[in-house]
Amino acid sequence: MRIFAYGTPRSVRSTCLNGQLVSGIAMAHTGFRKVTDMKIAVIGAGSVGGTLARGWAKKGHDVAFGVRSPSKHKGDIQAVSVADAAASAEIVVLATPWEAASDAIREAGSLAGKVLLDCTNPLKPDLSGLALSGDESGGEHVQRQASGAKVVKIFNTTGFDNMANPVYGNERVTMLYCGDHTDAKQRAAQLAADLGFDPVDAGSLSAARMLESFALLWIHLAIQQKMGRDFAFKVIRR
C-alpha cells in the first residue's frame, strides 16, 4: 500500500483544521450505495461543521445544527439547541474545537445508542502536538464521556476545504475512519462517500491515536512547510 499526497501549494488562509463530484460517481468507485437518508445533528457550525452539514444537506440528508444560541444562527440549515438537535438525530457529529468538546457532549444529553462521529483533534494551542498525555486518544476520551454512544473517529485528518471538494483531478481524497461498532462505521463510511471521499477503515477506535497524529502531519505540511490547504492524502492500491 502506498500513500500519495496530491495538491498545489497556496498561502494558508486559516489554521483551522477540518474545517463536487456527483454522489453517484463516488458510490461507483467505493462500493457504498446510499440506501437511506439520515437524520444528522451537527454540533458546531464553524468551518468543519458548516461544510459537512451543507454537503450532506445537498445529498438529501435531514441536517440540523446544534448550537448554544440558535437565534443568532444564520443560514439555510435549521439551528436548534445542542440537546434538541442530538435528541432528534440518529447521527450526531461532534465538530467543535477540542476545548469545547466536553461541554458539547454534556449539553447533548444521553447519546446512548446513537452514532457519534468525532471530528475533533486534541491539539495544543500552538499546534505543536497533541494535548492529551499517555496512550489515550481524543476519540477514546470522547467515547468515555459519551457513555453508550457508538463513536467513530472521522473527518479529522484533512482541512475543511477538502471536505467541500475532496476531488483532485480524477482522484478522490482518502478519508480514514475507525471505531468499535461495525454498523456505526458503515454509516460513517457512507456519509464520507456521499461527500465524494474514498473511505478507508483504519480499524478499532484505538487507531484514533494514529489518525490524530496523522492530522498533525497535515497541519505541519500546510503551515510549517507552507504547502497551503489545497493538498490531501490518497491511499493507492495495487
Contacts in CASP RR format, 6 or more apart in sequence:
PFRMAT RR
TARGET T0000
AUTHOR 0000-0000-0000
METHOD contacts of the structure
MODEL  1
MRIFAYGTPRSVRSTCLNGQLVSGIAMAHTGFRKVTDMKIAVIGAGSVGG
TLARGWAKKGHDVAFGVRSPSKHKGDIQAVSVADAAASAEIVVLATPWEA
ASDAIREAGSLAGKVLLDCTNPLKPDLSGLALSGDESGGEHVQRQASGAK
VVKIFNTTGFDNMANPVYGNERVTMLYCGDHTDAKQRAAQLAADLGFDPV
DAGSLSAARMLESFALLWIHLAIQQKMGRDFAFKVIRR
1 235 0 8 1.000
1 236 0 8 1.000
1 237 0 8 1.000
1 238 0 8 1.000
2 235 0 8 1.000
2 236 0 8 1.000
2 238 0 8 1.000
3 174 0 8 1.000
3 233 0 8 1.000
3 234 0 8 1.000
3 235 0 8 1.000
3 236 0 8 1.000
4 233 0 8 1.000
4 234 0 8 1.000
4 236 0 8 1.000
5 221 0 8 1.000
5 231 0 8 1.000
5 232 0 8 1.000
5 233 0 8 1.000
5 234 0 8 1.000
6 168 0 8 1.000
6 171 0 8 1.000
6 173 0 8 1.000
6 231 0 8 1.000
6 232 0 8 1.000
6 233 0 8 1.000
6 234 0 8 1.000
7 168 0 8 1.000
7 227 0 8 1.000
7 230 0 8 1.000
7 231 0 8 1.000
7 232 0 8 1.000
8 230 0 8 1.000
8 231 0 8 1.000
9 226 0 8 1.000
9 227 0 8 1.000
9 228 0 8 1.000
9 230 0 8 1.000
9 231 0 8 1.000
10 228 0 8 1.000
10 229 0 8 1.000
10 230 0 8 1.000
11 226 0 8 1.000
11 228 0 8 1.000
12 222 0 8 1.000
12 223 0 8 1.000
12 226 0 8 1.000
12 228 0 8 1.000
12 229 0 8 1.000
13 229 0 8 1.000
14 47 0 8 1.000
14 229 0 8 1.000
15 127 0 8 1.000
15 219 0 8 1.000
15 223 0 8 1.000
16 47 0 8 1.000
16 48 0 8 1.000
16 159 0 8 1.000
16 160 0 8 1.000
17 48 0 8 1.000
17 121 0 8 1.000
17 123 0 8 1.000
17 156 0 8 1.000
17 158 0 8 1.000
17 159 0 8 1.000
17 160 0 8 1.000
17 215 0 8 1.000
17 218 0 8 1.000
17 219 0 8 1.000
18 47 0 8 1.000
18 48 0 8 1.000
18 95 0 8 1.000
18 119 0 8 1.000
18 120 0 8 1.000
18 121 0 8 1.000
18 155 0 8 1.000
18 156 0 8 1.000
18 158 0 8 1.000
18 159 0 8 1.000
18 160 0 8 1.000
18 163 0 8 1.000
18 215 0 8 1.000
19 46 0 8 1.000
19 47 0 8 1.000
19 48 0 8 1.000
19 49 0 8 1.000
19 50 0 8 1.000
19 51 0 8 1.000
19 95 0 8 1.000
19 159 0 8 1.000
19 160 0 8 1.000
19 161 0 8 1.000
19 163 0 8 1.000
20 58 0 8 1.000
20 164 0 8 1.000
20 165 0 8 1.000
20 167 0 8 1.000
20 196 0 8 1.000
21 166 0 8 1.000
21 167 0 8 1.000
21 172 0 8 1.000
21 196 0 8 1.000
23 34 0 8 1.000
23 59 0 8 1.000
23 193 0 8 1.000
23 194 0 8 1.000
23 196 0 8 1.000
25 196 0 8 1.000
26 32 0 8 1.000
26 172 0 8 1.000
26 193 0 8 1.000
26 194 0 8 1.000
26 195 0 8 1.000
26 196 0 8 1.000
26 197 0 8 1.000
26 198 0 8 1.000
27 33 0 8 1.000
27 34 0 8 1.000
27 193 0 8 1.000
29 172 0 8 1.000
29 198 0 8 1.000
30 189 0 8 1.000
30 193 0 8 1.000
30 198 0 8 1.000
30 199 0 8 1.000
31 193 0 8 1.000
32 189 0 8 1.000
32 190 0 8 1.000
32 193 0 8 1.000
32 199 0 8 1.000
34 59 0 8 1.000
34 190 0 8 1.000
34 193 0 8 1.000
34 194 0 8 1.000
37 60 0 8 1.000
37 61 0 8 1.000
37 62 0 8 1.000
38 56 0 8 1.000
38 61 0 8 1.000
38 62 0 8 1.000
38 90 0 8 1.000
38 91 0 8 1.000
38 187 0 8 1.000
38 191 0 8 1.000
39 61 0 8 1.000
39 62 0 8 1.000
39 88 0 8 1.000
39 89 0 8 1.000
39 90 0 8 1.000
39 91 0 8 1.000
40 53 0 8 1.000
40 56 0 8 1.000
40 61 0 8 1.000
40 62 0 8 1.000
40 63 0 8 1.000
40 64 0 8 1.000
40 89 0 8 1.000
40 90 0 8 1.000
40 91 0 8 1.000
40 92 0 8 1.000
40 93 0 8 1.000
40 191 0 8 1.000
41 63 0 8 1.000
41 64 0 8 1.000
41 65 0 8 1.000
41 66 0 8 1.000
41 85 0 8 1.000
41 86 0 8 1.000
41 88 0 8 1.000
41 89 0 8 1.000
41 91 0 8 1.000
41 92 0 8 1.000
41 93 0 8 1.000
42 49 0 8 1.000
42 50 0 8 1.000
42 52 0 8 1.000
42 53 0 8 1.000
42 63 0 8 1.000
42 64 0 8 1.000
42 65 0 8 1.000
42 66 0 8 1.000
42 85 0 8 1.000
42 93 0 8 1.000
42 95 0 8 1.000
43 65 0 8 1.000
43 66 0 8 1.000
43 67 0 8 1.000
43 82 0 8 1.000
43 85 0 8 1.000
43 86 0 8 1.000
43 92 0 8 1.000
43 93 0 8 1.000
43 94 0 8 1.000
43 95 0 8 1.000
43 96 0 8 1.000
43 104 0 8 1.000
43 108 0 8 1.000
44 50 0 8 1.000
44 65 0 8 1.000
44 66 0 8 1.000
44 67 0 8 1.000
44 95 0 8 1.000
44 96 0 8 1.000
44 104 0 8 1.000
45 53 0 8 1.000
45 65 0 8 1.000
45 66 0 8 1.000
45 67 0 8 1.000
45 73 0 8 1.000
45 79 0 8 1.000
46 95 0 8 1.000
47 160 0 8 1.000
48 95 0 8 1.000
48 119 0 8 1.000
48 155 0 8 1.000
48 159 0 8 1.000
48 160 0 8 1.000
48 163 0 8 1.000
49 65 0 8 1.000
49 93 0 8 1.000
49 95 0 8 1.000
49 119 0 8 1.000
49 160 0 8 1.000
50 65 0 8 1.000
50 77 0 8 1.000
50 95 0 8 1.000
50 160 0 8 1.000
51 160 0 8 1.000
51 163 0 8 1.000
51 164 0 8 1.000
52 93 0 8 1.000
52 95 0 8 1.000
52 119 0 8 1.000
52 155 0 8 1.000
52 163 0 8 1.000
52 195 0 8 1.000
53 63 0 8 1.000
53 65 0 8 1.000
53 77 0 8 1.000
53 93 0 8 1.000
54 77 0 8 1.000
54 164 0 8 1.000
55 164 0 8 1.000
55 194 0 8 1.000
55 195 0 8 1.000
56 63 0 8 1.000
56 191 0 8 1.000
56 194 0 8 1.000
56 195 0 8 1.000
57 63 0 8 1.000
57 76 0 8 1.000
57 77 0 8 1.000
59 194 0 8 1.000
59 195 0 8 1.000
61 191 0 8 1.000
61 194 0 8 1.000
63 77 0 8 1.000
64 77 0 8 1.000
64 78 0 8 1.000
64 79 0 8 1.000
64 80 0 8 1.000
64 85 0 8 1.000
64 88 0 8 1.000
64 89 0 8 1.000
65 73 0 8 1.000
65 77 0 8 1.000
65 78 0 8 1.000
65 79 0 8 1.000
65 80 0 8 1.000
65 85 0 8 1.000
66 79 0 8 1.000
66 80 0 8 1.000
66 81 0 8 1.000
66 82 0 8 1.000
66 84 0 8 1.000
66 85 0 8 1.000
66 86 0 8 1.000
67 73 0 8 1.000
67 79 0 8 1.000
67 80 0 8 1.000
67 81 0 8 1.000
67 82 0 8 1.000
68 81 0 8 1.000
68 82 0 8 1.000
68 107 0 8 1.000
70 79 0 8 1.000
70 80 0 8 1.000
70 81 0 8 1.000
73 79 0 8 1.000
81 107 0 8 1.000
82 104 0 8 1.000
82 107 0 8 1.000
82 108 0 8 1.000
83 107 0 8 1.000
83 108 0 8 1.000
83 109 0 8 1.000
85 92 0 8 1.000
85 108 0 8 1.000
86 92 0 8 1.000
86 108 0 8 1.000
86 109 0 8 1.000
86 111 0 8 1.000
86 114 0 8 1.000
87 109 0 8 1.000
89 114 0 8 1.000
90 114 0 8 1.000
90 115 0 8 1.000
91 114 0 8 1.000
91 115 0 8 1.000
91 117 0 8 1.000
91 187 0 8 1.000
91 191 0 8 1.000
92 108 0 8 1.000
92 111 0 8 1.000
92 114 0 8 1.000
92 115 0 8 1.000
92 116 0 8 1.000
92 117 0 8 1.000
92 149 0 8 1.000
93 116 0 8 1.000
93 117 0 8 1.000
93 119 0 8 1.000
93 155 0 8 1.000
94 101 0 8 1.000
94 104 0 8 1.000
94 105 0 8 1.000
94 116 0 8 1.000
94 117 0 8 1.000
94 118 0 8 1.000
94 119 0 8 1.000
94 120 0 8 1.000
94 142 0 8 1.000
95 119 0 8 1.000
95 120 0 8 1.000
95 155 0 8 1.000
96 104 0 8 1.000
96 120 0 8 1.000
97 120 0 8 1.000
98 120 0 8 1.000
98 121 0 8 1.000
98 122 0 8 1.000
98 123 0 8 1.000
98 131 0 8 1.000
98 138 0 8 1.000
101 120 0 8 1.000
101 142 0 8 1.000
102 145 0 8 1.000
105 111 0 8 1.000
105 142 0 8 1.000
105 145 0 8 1.000
105 146 0 8 1.000
106 145 0 8 1.000
108 146 0 8 1.000
110 147 0 8 1.000
111 146 0 8 1.000
111 147 0 8 1.000
111 148 0 8 1.000
111 149 0 8 1.000
112 147 0 8 1.000
112 148 0 8 1.000
112 149 0 8 1.000
113 148 0 8 1.000
113 149 0 8 1.000
113 150 0 8 1.000
114 149 0 8 1.000
114 150 0 8 1.000
115 149 0 8 1.000
115 150 0 8 1.000
115 152 0 8 1.000
115 181 0 8 1.000
115 183 0 8 1.000
115 184 0 8 1.000
115 187 0 8 1.000
115 188 0 8 1.000
116 142 0 8 1.000
116 146 0 8 1.000
116 149 0 8 1.000
116 150 0 8 1.000
116 151 0 8 1.000
116 152 0 8 1.000
117 151 0 8 1.000
117 152 0 8 1.000
117 154 0 8 1.000
117 155 0 8 1.000
117 188 0 8 1.000
117 191 0 8 1.000
118 138 0 8 1.000
118 139 0 8 1.000
118 142 0 8 1.000
118 151 0 8 1.000
118 152 0 8 1.000
118 153 0 8 1.000
118 154 0 8 1.000
118 156 0 8 1.000
118 208 0 8 1.000
119 154 0 8 1.000
119 155 0 8 1.000
119 156 0 8 1.000
120 138 0 8 1.000
120 139 0 8 1.000
120 142 0 8 1.000
120 156 0 8 1.000
121 130 0 8 1.000
121 138 0 8 1.000
121 156 0 8 1.000
121 212 0 8 1.000
121 215 0 8 1.000
121 216 0 8 1.000
122 130 0 8 1.000
122 131 0 8 1.000
122 132 0 8 1.000
122 137 0 8 1.000
122 138 0 8 1.000
122 141 0 8 1.000
122 212 0 8 1.000
123 129 0 8 1.000
123 130 0 8 1.000
123 131 0 8 1.000
123 215 0 8 1.000
123 216 0 8 1.000
123 219 0 8 1.000
124 130 0 8 1.000
124 131 0 8 1.000
127 216 0 8 1.000
127 219 0 8 1.000
127 223 0 8 1.000
129 216 0 8 1.000
130 212 0 8 1.000
130 213 0 8 1.000
130 216 0 8 1.000
132 138 0 8 1.000
132 141 0 8 1.000
135 209 0 8 1.000
136 209 0 8 1.000
137 153 0 8 1.000
137 205 0 8 1.000
137 206 0 8 1.000
137 208 0 8 1.000
137 209 0 8 1.000
137 211 0 8 1.000
137 212 0 8 1.000
138 153 0 8 1.000
138 208 0 8 1.000
138 212 0 8 1.000
139 151 0 8 1.000
139 153 0 8 1.000
139 205 0 8 1.000
139 208 0 8 1.000
139 212 0 8 1.000
140 205 0 8 1.000
140 206 0 8 1.000
140 208 0 8 1.000
140 209 0 8 1.000
142 151 0 8 1.000
143 149 0 8 1.000
143 151 0 8 1.000
143 180 0 8 1.000
143 205 0 8 1.000
150 180 0 8 1.000
150 181 0 8 1.000
150 183 0 8 1.000
150 184 0 8 1.000
151 179 0 8 1.000
151 180 0 8 1.000
151 184 0 8 1.000
151 205 0 8 1.000
152 177 0 8 1.000
152 178 0 8 1.000
152 179 0 8 1.000
152 181 0 8 1.000
152 184 0 8 1.000
152 185 0 8 1.000
152 187 0 8 1.000
152 188 0 8 1.000
152 205 0 8 1.000
153 177 0 8 1.000
153 178 0 8 1.000
153 179 0 8 1.000
153 205 0 8 1.000
153 207 0 8 1.000
153 208 0 8 1.000
153 211 0 8 1.000
153 212 0 8 1.000
154 175 0 8 1.000
154 176 0 8 1.000
154 177 0 8 1.000
154 178 0 8 1.000
154 188 0 8 1.000
154 192 0 8 1.000
155 163 0 8 1.000
155 175 0 8 1.000
155 192 0 8 1.000
156 211 0 8 1.000
156 212 0 8 1.000
156 215 0 8 1.000
157 175 0 8 1.000
157 176 0 8 1.000
157 211 0 8 1.000
157 214 0 8 1.000
157 215 0 8 1.000
157 218 0 8 1.000
157 233 0 8 1.000
158 166 0 8 1.000
158 173 0 8 1.000
158 175 0 8 1.000
158 215 0 8 1.000
158 218 0 8 1.000
158 232 0 8 1.000
158 233 0 8 1.000
159 218 0 8 1.000
159 222 0 8 1.000
159 229 0 8 1.000
161 229 0 8 1.000
161 230 0 8 1.000
162 173 0 8 1.000
162 229 0 8 1.000
162 232 0 8 1.000
163 195 0 8 1.000
166 172 0 8 1.000
166 173 0 8 1.000
166 175 0 8 1.000
166 195 0 8 1.000
166 196 0 8 1.000
166 197 0 8 1.000
166 232 0 8 1.000
167 173 0 8 1.000
167 196 0 8 1.000
168 232 0 8 1.000
168 234 0 8 1.000
171 234 0 8 1.000
172 196 0 8 1.000
172 197 0 8 1.000
172 198 0 8 1.000
172 234 0 8 1.000
173 197 0 8 1.000
173 198 0 8 1.000
173 232 0 8 1.000
173 233 0 8 1.000
173 234 0 8 1.000
174 197 0 8 1.000
174 198 0 8 1.000
174 199 0 8 1.000
174 200 0 8 1.000
174 232 0 8 1.000
174 233 0 8 1.000
174 234 0 8 1.000
174 235 0 8 1.000
175 192 0 8 1.000
175 197 0 8 1.000
175 198 0 8 1.000
175 199 0 8 1.000
175 200 0 8 1.000
176 200 0 8 1.000
176 202 0 8 1.000
176 211 0 8 1.000
176 214 0 8 1.000
177 185 0 8 1.000
177 188 0 8 1.000
177 189 0 8 1.000
177 192 0 8 1.000
177 199 0 8 1.000
177 200 0 8 1.000
177 201 0 8 1.000
177 202 0 8 1.000
177 211 0 8 1.000
178 185 0 8 1.000
178 201 0 8 1.000
178 202 0 8 1.000
178 203 0 8 1.000
178 204 0 8 1.000
178 205 0 8 1.000
178 206 0 8 1.000
178 207 0 8 1.000
178 208 0 8 1.000
178 211 0 8 1.000
179 185 0 8 1.000
179 203 0 8 1.000
179 204 0 8 1.000
179 205 0 8 1.000
179 207 0 8 1.000
179 208 0 8 1.000
180 204 0 8 1.000
180 205 0 8 1.000
185 201 0 8 1.000
188 199 0 8 1.000
189 199 0 8 1.000
189 201 0 8 1.000
192 199 0 8 1.000
193 199 0 8 1.000
198 234 0 8 1.000
198 235 0 8 1.000
200 235 0 8 1.000
202 210 0 8 1.000
202 211 0 8 1.000
214 233 0 8 1.000
218 233 0 8 1.000
221 227 0 8 1.000
221 228 0 8 1.000
221 231 0 8 1.000
222 228 0 8 1.000
222 229 0 8 1.000
222 231 0 8 1.000
END
